[in-house]
Amino acid sequence: MDRKRKKYIKSCEISEVCNVSLGGIKQKILIEGFRKGSPIVLFLHGGPGFPIPFCVGARGLFPDVTKRFTAVYWDQLGCGANNYPLTDRFDTEEFVRMTEQLVRYLKGRFPMEKLYLVGISWGSVLSLRTALALPHLVNGVFSVGQVLMPPLRSEEFFAAVENSAAPEKIKAQIREIKSCPLPSVKQILLISAAAHKYTDAYGMKGDRRGKNSMKGIMASKDYRFKDFLACFNNGYRKNTILLQELSGIDLRQELACVRIPYTILGGMSDLVTPVKDVKEFIESSELENLKLIEVENEGHIPTPEMVEKLFSALAEAAGV
């Protein structure tokens, strides 16, 4: 960890890793803010099971947000610092319940501060359902790669595979999956691997703009090496229910019921959760609390430029 980062961490009025019981299991969260009394932002990462970059190992990495907010980073149970063998009893609703418990904990500890949720991809499922359950505790939601309908199922994505350099065998398998109303876990993993390897669905292949965050997390004194490895190989590998539920999800009715401010940042090149679908839904719903920010040259995985736009939108909403 470099001197500049250590100096910044030391200057923060709150910077601590603490244990919270969520779902009856002790889990680590990182709370960091330059000044006490700042609005709270709870980051809900994607995956499921991929906590980078907003994780327990991110202490001191995002001063742009922690100078204006008190950031809360939680490695959702089963990955990173909270690696744990997940059985299929850990379904989506169990993770929503844990998120709700964490929100209640934060409001109990910081009762006078506004609280915002930031959901990244899979995390947007948790942020949406938590906002519906606890509208009196949450002041607003921001999401990147908002899940609306089953990921990697759009016509644009399938066309991208057909026009890619993927072998004909892979293309044939993808065509078969396209016709399945509810793909198996094996099929979901195959289509995700093909998306990464042969298309720019997640982002431009070879884009290294996030490498500094990875280095920073590896250098964290809050992360052991096995915690870093558990960002990639973790308890989610033996859980099938989360992917199955995600492959059949439709959040349009739920999103239409949200009454607190809800801002979606969508990458124009995102083929995992296409911004086109979100835009059409918002225009048809005519709900004033829903806002879409379209971002050029962005895929599904947020780059530093997307994160900067996210922080700016957060600061504007909170007035900080």
VENWODA-V443701 format. One record per pair of residues at least 12 apart in sequence whose ideal C-beta (glycine too) atoms are under 10 Angstrom apart, sorted by the first residue. I is the first residue (numbers start at 1). GAP is how many residues later the second one is. D is the distance in Angstrom with one decimal. If there is no record, write none. Layout:
# VENWODA-V443701
i=(I/I)
gap=(GAP/GAP)
d=(D/D)
This chain:
# VENWODA-V443701
i=(1/1/1/1/1/1/1/1/1/2/2/2/4/4/5/5/5/5/5/5/5/6/6/6/7/8/8/8/8/8/8/8/8/9/9/9/9/9/9/9/10/11/11/11/11/12/12/12/12/12/12/12/12/12/12/12/12/13/13/13/13/13/13/13/13/14/14/14/14/14/14/14/14/14/14/14/14/15/15/15/15/15/15/15/15/15/15/16/16/16/16/16/16/17/17/17/17/17/17/17/17/17/17/17/17/17/18/18/18/18/19/20/20/20/20/20/20/20/20/21/21/21/21/22/22/22/22/22/22/22/22/22/22/22/22/22/23/23/23/23/23/23/23/23/23/24/24/25/25/25/25/26/27/27/27/27/27/27/27/27/27/27/27/27/28/28/28/28/28/28/28/28/28/28/29/29/29/29/29/29/29/29/29/29/29/30/30/30/30/30/30/30/30/30/30/30/30/30/30/30/31/31/31/31/31/31/31/31/31/31/32/32/32/32/32/32/32/32/32/32/32/32/32/33/33/33/33/33/33/33/33/33/33/34/34/34/34/34/34/34/34/35/35/35/35/35/35/36/36/36/37/37/37/37/38/38/38/38/38/38/38/38/38/38/38/38/39/39/39/39/39/39/39/39/39/39/39/39/39/39/39/39/40/40/40/40/40/40/40/40/40/40/40/40/40/40/40/40/40/41/41/41/41/41/41/41/41/41/41/41/41/41/41/41/41/41/41/41/41/41/42/42/42/42/42/42/42/42/42/42/42/42/42/42/42/42/42/42/42/42/43/43/43/43/43/43/43/43/43/43/43/43/43/43/43/43/44/44/44/44/44/44/44/44/44/44/44/44/44/44/44/44/44/44/44/44/44/44/45/45/45/45/45/45/45/45/45/45/45/45/45/45/46/46/46/46/46/46/46/46/46/46/46/46/46/46/46/47/47/47/47/47/47/47/47/47/47/47/47/47/48/48/48/48/48/48/48/48/48/48/48/48/48/48/48/48/48/48/48/49/49/49/49/49/49/49/49/49/49/49/49/49/49/49/49/49/49/49/49/50/50/50/50/50/50/50/50/50/50/50/50/50/51/51/51/51/51/51/51/51/51/51/51/51/51/51/51/51/51/52/52/52/52/52/52/52/52/52/52/52/52/53/53/53/53/53/53/53/53/53/53/53/53/54/54/54/54/54/54/54/54/54/54/54/54/55/55/55/55/55/55/55/55/55/55/55/55/55/55/55/55/56/56/56/56/56/56/56/56/56/56/56/57/57/57/57/57/57/57/57/57/57/57/57/57/57/57/57/57/57/58/58/58/58/58/58/58/58/58/59/59/59/59/59/59/59/59/60/60/60/60/60/61/61/61/61/61/61/61/61/62/62/62/62/64/64/64/64/64/64/64/65/65/65/65/65/65/65/67/67/67/68/68/68/68/68/68/69/69/69/69/69/69/69/69/69/70/70/70/70/70/71/72/72/72/72/72/72/72/72/73/74/74/74/74/75/75/75/75/75/76/76/76/76/76/76/76/76/76/77/77/77/77/77/77/77/78/78/78/78/78/78/78/78/78/78/79/79/79/79/79/79/79/79/80/80/80/80/80/80/80/80/80/80/81/81/81/81/81/81/81/81/81/82/82/82/82/83/83/83/83/83/83/83/83/83/84/84/84/84/85/85/85/85/85/85/86/86/86/86/86/86/86/86/86/87/87/87/87/87/88/88/88/88/88/88/89/89/90/90/90/90/90/91/91/91/91/91/92/92/92/92/92/92/92/92/92/92/93/93/94/94/95/95/95/95/95/95/95/96/96/96/96/96/96/96/96/97/97/97/97/98/98/99/99/99/99/99/99/99/99/99/99/99/100/100/100/100/100/100/100/101/102/102/103/103/103/103/103/103/103/103/103/104/104/106/107/107/107/107/108/111/113/113/114/114/114/114/114/114/114/115/115/115/115/115/116/116/116/116/116/116/116/116/116/116/116/117/117/117/117/117/117/117/117/117/117/117/118/118/118/118/118/118/118/118/118/118/118/118/119/119/119/119/119/119/119/119/119/120/120/120/120/120/120/120/120/120/120/120/120/121/121/121/121/121/121/121/121/121/121/121/121/121/121/122/122/122/122/122/122/122/123/123/123/123/123/124/124/124/124/124/124/124/124/124/124/124/124/125/125/125/125/125/125/125/125/125/125/126/127/127/127/127/127/127/128/128/128/128/128/128/128/128/128/128/128/129/129/129/131/131/131/131/131/131/131/131/132/132/132/132/132/132/134/135/135/135/135/136/137/138/138/138/138/139/139/139/139/140/140/140/140/140/140/140/140/140/141/141/141/141/141/141/141/141/141/142/142/142/142/142/142/142/142/142/142/142/142/143/143/143/143/143/143/143/143/143/144/144/144/144/144/144/144/144/144/144/144/144/144/144/144/144/144/145/145/145/145/145/145/145/145/145/145/145/145/145/145/145/145/146/146/146/146/146/146/146/146/146/146/146/146/146/146/147/147/147/147/147/147/147/147/148/148/148/148/148/148/148/148/148/148/148/148/148/148/148/148/149/149/149/149/149/149/149/149/149/149/150/150/150/150/150/150/150/150/150/150/151/151/151/151/151/151/151/151/151/151/151/151/151/151/151/152/152/152/152/152/152/152/152/152/152/152/152/152/152/152/152/152/152/153/153/153/153/153/153/153/153/153/153/153/154/154/154/154/154/154/154/154/155/155/155/156/156/156/156/156/156/156/156/157/157/157/157/157/157/157/157/157/157/157/158/158/158/158/158/158/158/159/159/160/160/160/160/160/160/160/161/161/161/161/161/161/161/161/161/161/161/161/162/162/162/163/163/164/164/164/164/164/164/165/165/165/166/166/166/166/167/167/170/170/170/170/170/170/171/171/173/173/173/173/174/174/174/174/174/174/176/177/177/177/177/178/180/181/181/182/182/182/183/183/183/183/184/184/184/184/185/185/185/185/185/185/185/186/186/187/187/188/188/188/188/188/189/191/192/192/195/195/195/196/199/199/199/199/200/200/200/200/200/201/201/201/201/201/201/201/201/201/202/202/202/202/202/202/202/202/203/203/203/203/203/203/203/203/203/203/203/203/204/204/204/204/204/204/205/207/207/207/207/208/209/209/209/209/209/209/209/210/210/210/210/210/211/212/213/213/214/214/217/218/251/252/252/252/252/252/255/255/255/255/255/255/256/256/256/256/256/256/256/257/258/258/258/259/259/260/261/261/261/261/261/262/262/262/262/262/262/263/263/263/263/263/263/263/263/263/263/264/264/264/264/264/264/264/264/264/265/265/265/265/265/265/265/265/265/265/265/265/265/266/266/266/266/266/266/266/266/266/267/267/267/267/267/267/267/267/267/267/267/268/268/268/268/268/268/269/269/269/269/269/269/270/270/270/270/270/270/271/271/272/272/272/273/274/275/275/275/275/275/275/276/278/278/278/279/279/291/291/293/293/293/293/293/295/295)
gap=(58/59/60/215/217/218/219/220/221/58/214/217/56/59/54/55/56/58/211/214/215/53/54/215/53/24/26/51/52/53/55/58/59/23/50/51/52/54/57/212/50/23/49/52/56/19/20/21/22/23/24/47/48/51/54/55/58/19/20/21/22/23/24/25/57/17/18/19/20/21/22/23/24/52/56/57/96/15/16/17/18/19/44/45/51/55/56/13/14/15/16/43/206/12/13/14/15/39/40/42/56/64/203/204/205/206/12/13/87/91/63/52/54/78/81/82/85/86/89/77/80/81/84/52/54/55/60/72/73/75/76/77/78/79/80/83/54/67/71/72/74/75/76/78/79/74/77/52/57/59/73/56/29/47/48/49/50/51/54/55/57/71/74/75/27/28/45/46/47/52/53/54/194/199/13/27/43/44/45/46/52/53/73/76/77/13/24/25/26/27/28/29/41/42/43/44/45/51/190/192/28/35/39/40/41/42/43/75/78/79/26/27/28/29/30/31/33/34/37/38/39/40/41/32/33/34/35/36/37/38/39/77/80/29/31/32/33/34/35/36/37/31/32/33/34/35/285/34/74/77/33/73/75/76/27/28/29/30/31/32/33/72/75/76/280/282/29/30/31/71/74/75/76/77/100/101/275/276/278/279/280/281/29/30/31/32/63/66/67/69/70/73/74/75/76/77/98/99/278/13/24/25/27/28/29/30/31/32/65/73/74/75/76/77/99/101/269/270/273/277/12/28/29/30/31/32/57/60/61/64/73/74/75/76/77/81/84/85/88/96/12/15/19/22/28/29/30/31/73/74/75/76/77/80/84/99/28/29/30/32/51/55/58/73/74/75/76/77/78/79/80/81/82/83/84/86/97/99/28/29/30/31/34/35/73/74/75/76/77/78/81/186/30/73/74/75/76/77/78/79/98/99/101/226/254/255/256/29/31/32/73/74/75/76/184/187/189/195/196/199/28/30/31/38/42/44/47/73/74/75/77/78/186/188/191/194/195/197/198/26/27/28/29/30/31/34/37/73/181/182/183/184/185/186/187/188/190/193/194/25/26/29/30/70/71/72/73/181/182/184/186/251/22/23/24/25/27/28/29/30/31/69/72/166/176/179/180/181/183/23/27/28/68/158/161/162/165/176/179/180/249/20/67/157/159/160/161/163/164/178/249/251/254/17/18/19/20/21/64/66/69/159/163/248/253/18/19/20/21/24/25/26/27/158/162/165/167/168/172/173/176/17/18/19/24/25/26/161/164/166/167/171/16/18/23/24/156/157/159/160/161/162/163/164/165/166/167/170/171/174/13/15/17/155/158/159/162/164/165/12/14/157/158/161/162/163/164/156/159/160/161/162/12/151/152/154/155/156/158/159/151/154/245/249/240/243/244/246/247/248/251/53/242/243/245/246/249/250/244/248/253/243/246/247/250/251/252/44/45/47/49/242/245/246/249/251/36/39/40/43/45/47/30/31/33/34/38/43/45/46/149/24/25/28/49/148/152/155/156/159/14/19/22/23/26/46/47/50/160/13/17/18/21/157/158/159/12/17/152/156/157/158/159/160/161/164/148/151/152/153/154/155/156/157/137/143/146/147/148/149/150/151/152/154/139/141/142/143/145/146/147/149/150/145/148/152/153/143/144/146/147/148/150/151/152/153/146/150/151/152/149/150/151/152/153/154/148/149/150/151/152/153/154/155/156/148/151/152/153/154/150/151/152/153/154/156/150/152/145/146/149/151/152/148/150/151/153/154/30/33/34/37/149/150/152/153/154/157/36/152/147/148/27/28/30/31/34/35/147/29/30/31/32/33/34/36/37/29/32/33/36/28/32/18/20/24/26/27/28/30/31/32/34/35/26/29/30/33/34/37/38/29/24/28/12/14/24/27/28/30/31/34/35/30/33/31/27/29/30/31/29/26/26/205/24/25/26/203/204/205/206/19/22/23/24/25/22/23/24/25/26/144/145/147/198/201/202/13/14/17/21/22/23/24/25/26/143/145/22/23/24/25/26/145/147/189/192/193/195/196/12/22/23/24/25/26/27/28/145/22/23/24/25/26/145/180/181/182/186/187/190/22/23/24/25/26/30/81/125/149/151/152/179/180/181/23/25/29/120/121/124/127/20/21/22/23/24/17/18/19/20/21/22/23/24/127/131/140/149/18/21/22/23/117/120/121/124/126/129/21/14/15/16/19/131/135/13/15/18/19/20/123/126/127/129/130/134/122/125/129/123/124/126/127/128/129/130/131/122/123/125/126/127/128/126/122/123/124/125/124/123/120/122/123/124/121/122/178/179/120/121/122/123/149/173/174/177/178/114/117/119/120/121/122/123/148/149/119/120/121/122/123/149/151/168/169/171/172/175/112/119/120/121/122/123/130/135/167/119/120/121/122/123/126/129/149/151/154/156/157/158/162/163/165/166/57/119/120/121/122/125/127/128/130/133/153/154/155/156/157/161/105/109/116/117/118/119/120/124/127/129/131/132/135/146/99/102/103/104/108/125/126/131/101/102/103/104/106/107/116/118/125/126/127/129/130/132/133/134/99/100/101/102/103/124/125/128/129/132/31/32/33/38/96/97/98/99/100/123/37/40/41/44/50/92/95/96/98/119/120/121/122/123/149/22/25/31/36/39/40/42/43/47/49/50/94/95/119/120/121/122/148/24/25/27/30/38/94/95/119/120/121/124/47/116/117/118/119/120/122/123/23/119/121/43/45/113/114/115/118/120/121/17/21/34/37/38/42/44/113/114/115/117/13/16/17/19/20/33/113/40/112/34/35/38/39/40/41/111/12/13/14/16/17/30/33/34/37/38/40/110/12/13/16/35/36/30/31/33/34/35/36/32/33/34/28/31/32/33/27/31/20/21/23/24/27/28/23/27/14/17/18/21/13/16/17/20/21/24/14/13/14/17/70/13/67/66/67/62/65/66/60/61/64/65/56/59/60/63/54/55/56/57/58/59/62/54/57/56/60/52/55/56/58/59/54/56/51/80/76/77/105/105/70/72/73/100/69/70/71/99/100/68/69/70/71/72/73/98/99/100/65/67/68/69/70/97/98/99/64/66/67/69/94/95/96/97/98/99/100/103/65/93/94/95/97/99/94/90/92/94/96/95/92/93/94/95/96/97/98/91/92/93/94/97/93/92/91/94/14/17/14/13/30/25/26/29/32/33/23/26/27/30/32/35/25/26/28/29/30/31/34/30/29/31/32/28/30/29/27/28/29/30/56/20/25/27/28/29/30/26/27/28/29/30/47/50/51/53/54/14/15/17/18/26/27/28/29/30/13/26/27/28/29/30/33/37/41/42/44/45/48/12/13/26/27/28/29/32/34/40/27/28/29/30/31/32/33/34/35/36/39/26/27/28/29/30/31/26/27/28/29/30/31/25/28/29/30/31/32/28/29/27/28/29/27/26/17/18/19/20/23/25/18/12/14/16/13/15/22/26/13/16/17/19/20/14/15)
d=(8.8/7.4/10.0/8.1/9.9/4.8/6.9/6.3/9.9/9.3/9.0/7.7/8.7/9.5/8.3/4.2/7.4/8.9/7.4/8.0/9.3/9.9/7.3/9.3/8.9/9.7/8.2/9.4/5.2/9.5/5.6/8.5/9.0/7.8/5.9/4.3/9.8/9.6/9.6/9.4/9.2/6.9/9.7/9.5/9.8/9.8/5.8/6.3/5.3/8.3/9.4/8.8/8.0/9.0/6.7/9.0/9.4/9.6/6.5/6.6/5.4/4.7/8.7/9.0/9.1/5.9/6.5/4.9/8.5/8.4/5.7/9.7/8.9/9.2/6.3/9.8/9.6/8.1/7.5/4.6/7.7/8.9/6.2/7.6/8.3/9.9/9.9/9.2/7.4/5.7/7.7/8.9/9.7/7.2/5.2/8.0/9.3/6.2/9.6/7.6/9.2/8.0/9.9/9.7/5.3/9.9/8.2/6.6/9.7/9.4/9.9/9.9/8.3/9.5/7.9/6.5/5.4/9.0/9.6/9.7/7.8/10.0/8.6/8.2/9.0/6.9/8.9/9.9/9.4/8.3/4.1/8.2/9.3/5.0/5.8/8.1/6.6/8.1/6.2/8.3/6.5/4.6/9.9/7.2/9.9/9.4/9.5/6.2/8.2/6.9/8.4/8.9/9.4/7.1/7.6/8.4/5.9/10.0/8.2/4.7/8.5/8.0/9.9/8.6/9.9/5.3/9.3/8.0/6.8/8.5/4.6/5.9/8.1/9.2/8.9/6.9/5.9/6.6/4.7/8.1/9.0/8.9/7.1/8.6/8.9/9.6/9.3/7.7/4.7/8.0/6.7/5.8/7.8/7.2/4.4/7.9/8.8/8.6/9.3/6.7/9.7/9.8/6.4/7.5/5.4/8.1/9.8/8.3/8.5/9.1/8.2/5.9/7.5/9.3/8.4/9.4/9.1/5.0/9.3/7.1/5.3/8.2/7.7/9.2/5.5/8.4/8.7/6.5/3.3/6.6/9.2/9.6/9.6/7.3/9.7/5.5/4.5/7.8/8.9/8.6/9.9/9.3/8.0/8.8/9.6/8.3/10.0/7.5/8.7/9.1/8.3/8.4/7.6/6.7/9.8/8.2/8.6/6.4/5.1/4.7/9.1/9.1/7.0/9.1/8.7/6.9/7.8/5.3/7.1/9.1/5.6/4.2/7.1/6.4/7.6/9.5/8.4/9.4/9.1/4.7/8.8/6.5/6.9/5.1/8.1/6.3/9.2/5.6/8.2/9.0/5.6/5.2/6.9/4.4/6.9/9.5/9.9/9.0/9.8/9.4/6.7/9.0/9.1/4.6/7.1/5.3/6.7/9.6/10.0/9.4/7.8/4.9/7.8/5.9/9.8/8.4/9.9/9.3/6.5/8.5/9.7/9.7/8.3/4.6/8.5/7.1/8.0/6.7/6.8/6.6/6.9/7.3/5.4/7.0/9.3/9.7/9.7/8.3/8.9/8.9/8.4/8.7/9.4/9.0/6.7/6.7/5.5/7.2/9.8/8.4/5.0/8.4/7.4/7.5/9.5/9.8/9.7/9.8/7.4/7.5/9.2/6.6/9.2/6.4/6.6/4.6/6.8/9.4/8.2/3.3/7.6/8.7/4.8/5.3/9.9/8.2/9.7/8.9/8.3/7.9/7.7/6.6/8.4/8.8/9.3/8.6/5.4/8.1/7.7/5.2/9.4/9.5/9.7/8.3/4.4/3.4/4.7/5.4/8.2/9.7/8.6/6.9/9.4/9.8/8.6/8.1/9.1/7.6/8.9/6.9/8.9/7.4/5.2/8.1/9.3/9.1/6.8/8.6/9.9/9.8/7.2/7.8/8.2/9.1/9.5/8.7/7.6/9.0/4.8/8.8/9.0/9.4/10.0/5.8/7.9/4.9/7.5/9.7/7.5/9.3/7.2/9.4/5.7/4.4/8.7/9.4/8.3/8.4/8.9/8.3/8.8/9.6/5.5/7.4/3.4/8.3/8.2/8.2/10.0/9.9/9.4/6.9/8.9/8.9/8.5/8.2/9.7/6.5/7.6/8.9/8.6/9.4/7.8/8.1/4.4/6.9/9.9/5.5/4.3/8.2/8.6/9.7/9.7/8.9/9.4/8.8/5.6/10.0/9.2/9.6/9.6/8.2/10.0/8.0/6.8/6.7/6.3/9.0/5.4/8.7/9.7/9.2/9.3/6.7/9.3/3.9/7.6/8.1/6.8/9.8/8.5/9.2/7.9/7.8/9.3/5.2/8.7/9.4/7.6/7.2/8.9/9.1/10.0/9.8/9.0/5.5/8.3/5.3/9.6/8.6/5.3/7.4/9.7/9.5/6.4/8.7/9.1/7.9/8.7/9.3/7.0/5.7/7.5/5.1/6.1/4.2/7.7/9.1/8.0/5.6/6.8/7.5/8.3/8.3/7.2/7.1/9.7/10.0/7.9/4.1/7.8/8.6/3.8/8.9/5.5/3.6/9.4/6.7/6.9/8.4/8.1/5.4/10.0/7.6/7.2/6.3/7.2/8.5/9.1/9.6/8.3/9.2/9.5/6.1/7.9/5.6/9.2/7.8/9.7/8.3/9.9/9.8/9.5/8.6/6.3/9.8/4.7/7.3/9.5/8.1/8.7/9.3/7.9/8.0/9.9/8.3/7.2/10.0/5.3/9.1/9.0/9.2/8.6/9.9/8.6/5.1/7.1/8.4/10.0/9.8/9.1/7.9/7.9/5.5/7.5/9.9/4.4/9.3/9.3/7.8/9.9/8.6/6.9/8.1/7.2/7.0/8.9/10.0/7.1/7.1/9.4/9.1/7.7/9.6/9.5/6.3/9.6/9.0/9.9/9.7/9.7/8.7/8.4/6.3/9.8/9.4/7.9/8.3/8.0/9.3/9.8/6.4/7.5/8.4/9.8/8.8/8.1/8.1/9.2/7.1/8.7/7.6/6.6/9.9/7.7/9.7/7.0/9.2/8.6/5.8/3.6/5.2/9.3/9.5/7.1/9.2/9.1/5.7/6.2/8.6/9.3/4.3/6.8/6.4/9.1/7.5/9.9/5.5/7.9/9.4/5.5/5.2/9.6/7.4/9.7/7.2/6.5/8.2/9.6/4.7/9.4/7.7/9.3/8.8/8.4/9.1/8.9/7.6/7.1/8.8/3.9/9.1/9.1/5.1/5.8/9.5/9.3/8.2/4.9/9.7/9.1/4.8/9.7/9.3/6.6/8.8/8.4/4.3/5.9/8.6/6.6/4.0/9.7/9.0/8.0/9.1/7.4/6.9/9.7/8.8/8.6/6.1/5.9/4.3/8.6/9.0/9.3/8.1/8.5/9.1/6.1/7.3/7.3/8.8/4.8/6.8/9.1/6.4/9.1/6.6/8.2/8.0/7.8/6.3/9.7/4.9/7.5/8.2/8.1/8.9/9.3/9.4/8.9/9.6/8.3/5.9/9.1/9.8/7.8/7.9/5.8/9.7/9.2/4.6/6.2/9.3/7.3/10.0/9.6/9.3/8.9/8.6/9.7/8.2/9.4/8.9/9.7/4.7/7.7/7.8/4.7/9.9/8.9/9.2/9.2/8.5/5.5/5.6/6.0/8.8/10.0/9.9/9.8/8.8/6.8/7.8/10.0/6.1/9.4/8.8/5.7/5.6/6.7/7.6/7.1/8.6/8.6/9.4/5.1/9.0/9.9/10.0/9.2/9.9/9.1/4.3/8.0/9.3/6.2/9.3/9.5/9.3/6.3/5.8/5.8/8.7/7.2/5.8/5.0/7.1/6.6/9.8/9.1/9.7/6.4/7.4/6.9/6.4/6.4/9.6/5.9/9.0/7.6/4.8/7.2/8.3/9.6/9.5/9.7/7.8/4.9/7.3/7.7/9.8/9.8/9.9/6.9/9.6/10.0/7.4/9.2/6.8/7.5/4.4/7.6/8.6/7.5/8.5/9.6/9.7/7.4/5.2/6.2/9.6/9.9/9.5/8.7/6.7/9.9/9.7/9.2/8.4/7.2/4.1/8.2/6.6/7.9/9.6/9.8/9.6/7.4/7.0/6.6/8.1/8.9/8.7/6.8/8.7/8.1/9.8/6.8/10.0/7.6/8.7/8.7/9.9/9.0/8.3/9.3/3.9/7.6/6.7/4.7/5.2/8.8/8.4/9.6/8.1/8.2/9.4/9.1/5.3/10.0/9.7/8.9/7.4/7.0/7.0/9.3/9.9/5.0/8.1/6.1/9.1/10.0/8.9/6.9/7.5/8.1/8.2/9.6/6.1/6.0/6.2/9.5/6.8/7.9/8.5/6.9/9.9/9.4/9.6/9.6/5.7/8.9/5.9/9.7/7.1/6.2/9.1/6.2/6.2/9.0/9.3/9.7/9.8/7.8/6.2/5.4/9.3/9.9/9.8/6.0/9.6/9.9/6.8/7.5/8.2/7.9/5.9/4.1/7.0/7.2/9.0/9.8/8.4/5.6/8.0/10.0/7.4/6.8/7.3/4.7/7.2/8.8/9.6/9.9/9.0/8.0/4.9/7.9/7.0/9.6/9.4/6.2/9.6/6.3/6.0/7.8/9.9/7.7/7.4/5.2/7.1/8.9/9.5/9.3/9.3/9.8/7.9/4.8/7.9/7.9/9.3/9.5/9.6/8.9/8.8/8.6/9.0/5.0/6.3/8.2/9.0/6.2/9.2/8.9/8.3/7.5/7.2/6.2/6.6/5.1/9.2/9.8/9.3/8.7/4.9/7.7/7.3/9.3/8.3/8.2/9.1/9.7/4.6/8.3/6.8/9.5/6.0/8.6/9.2/5.7/9.6/8.8/7.3/6.3/9.6/6.2/9.7/8.9/5.6/9.7/8.5/7.7/5.5/6.3/9.7/6.9/8.9/10.0/6.5/8.7/9.8/5.4/5.6/9.6/6.2/9.8/9.6/7.0/5.4/7.4/7.2/8.1/9.0/6.2/9.6/9.1/9.8/8.8/8.7/9.5/7.2/5.4/6.2/5.9/7.5/9.4/9.0/9.3/8.5/9.2/9.2/10.0/6.7/7.7/8.3/9.8/9.3/4.9/5.6/9.4/8.4/9.6/9.0/9.3/8.1/5.4/6.6/9.0/5.8/9.6/6.9/9.6/10.0/8.7/7.4/5.6/8.7/9.9/9.4/9.0/7.8/9.8/8.8/8.8/8.1/9.9/9.5/9.8/9.5/9.9/9.3/9.6/6.5/8.7/8.6/4.8/7.8/7.0/9.1/9.1/9.9/9.9/9.0/10.0/9.6/5.6/6.0/7.5/9.7/9.1/9.3/8.6/9.8/7.0/7.2/5.9/9.7/4.3/7.5/7.6/9.5/6.7/7.7/9.0/5.4/9.4/9.3/9.7/9.1/9.9/8.3/8.1/4.4/7.6/6.6/5.8/9.8/5.0/8.7/9.9/9.1/8.4/6.1/7.6/6.4/6.2/8.8/9.3/8.0/8.2/10.0/9.6/8.8/8.2/9.6/8.7/4.0/5.6/9.4/9.3/6.2/9.8/6.1/7.5/4.1/8.3/9.9/9.0/8.1/9.6/9.0/5.6/8.6/7.3/8.6/9.0/7.9/6.1/8.3/8.0/9.2/7.8/6.2/6.1/9.3/9.4/9.9/7.2/5.5/9.3/9.9/9.0/9.2/9.8/8.0/7.6/6.3/5.2/9.1/8.7/5.5/8.9/9.0/9.4/8.1/8.8/9.4/4.8/9.1/9.5/5.3/6.3/8.3/9.6/10.0/10.0/8.5/9.4/5.1/7.8/8.0/5.4/7.7/9.3/9.0/8.7/7.2/7.0/8.9/10.0/10.0/6.5/9.7/9.4/6.1/9.4/7.4/5.9/9.4/8.3/7.3/3.7/5.2/9.6/9.4/6.6/6.3/9.6/9.6/9.5/8.1/8.1/6.2/5.3/4.6/5.0/7.8/7.5/8.4/9.5/9.6/7.5/3.4/6.4/4.5/8.5/7.0/9.5/7.7/8.1/9.4/6.6/9.7/8.9/9.7/9.9/8.2/8.4/6.8/9.9/9.8/9.7/4.6/5.4/7.4/9.5/9.8/7.6/8.3/6.4/6.7/9.0/10.0/7.9/7.8/8.9/8.9/9.2/7.7/9.9/9.4/9.1/9.9/5.9/9.4/8.3/8.9/7.1/8.7/7.7/8.5/7.2/8.1/9.8/9.5/5.3/9.9/6.6/8.5/9.3/7.8/6.6/7.4/8.5/6.2/6.5/9.4/5.3/8.6/7.5/6.5/9.6/8.4/5.7/5.3/7.1/9.8/9.3/8.1/4.7/7.8/6.6/8.9/5.7/8.6/9.5/7.1/5.6/9.1/9.7/7.7/7.4/7.0/5.1/7.1/9.3/9.9/9.5/8.0/4.8/8.3/6.0/8.3/7.9/6.5/9.5/6.2/5.8/7.0/5.5/7.5/6.2/7.2/5.7/6.7/8.0/9.5/9.7/8.3/5.4/8.3/7.9/3.1/5.1/6.3/8.5/7.7/8.6/6.7/5.8/6.4/5.2/7.2/6.5/8.8/9.2/8.2/6.8/6.2/4.7/8.4/9.1/6.9/5.3/4.5/8.9/9.9/7.5/7.3/7.7/3.9/8.7/6.4/9.4/7.4/9.6/5.8/8.3/9.1/10.0/9.7/9.1/6.0/9.1/5.8/7.3/8.6/9.4/9.8/6.8/8.9/9.6/6.4/6.0/9.4)
